[in-house]
Amino acid sequence: MKRIGLAILCSALATSVMAAPKDCEELRKEIEIKIQAKAIPSYTLEIITAEEAKQHDVAMIVGSCENGTKRIIYQKNDS
């Protein structure tokens, strides 16, 4: 019985951690690592508000953070 209770508690804790809002700087760094792995020489990642994101091309948005209040946009710079 104790094992079942422990399993339920662990499941609840894991769910709350997965649902926690992601910090924008942390997410930006994760995205940056993925871009660098593709050897893209020159790019810009910018954190903007959700309202500002409406003025940008949807394809430029590569992430959402802080409970959806901010977006991370990507732009490849000409070399």
Secondary structure, DSSP 4 states (H G I P E B T S, - for coil): -HHHHHHHHHHHHHHHHHTSPPPHHHHHHHHHHHHHHTT--SEEEEEEEHHHHTTS-GGGEEEEETTTTEEEEEEEPP-
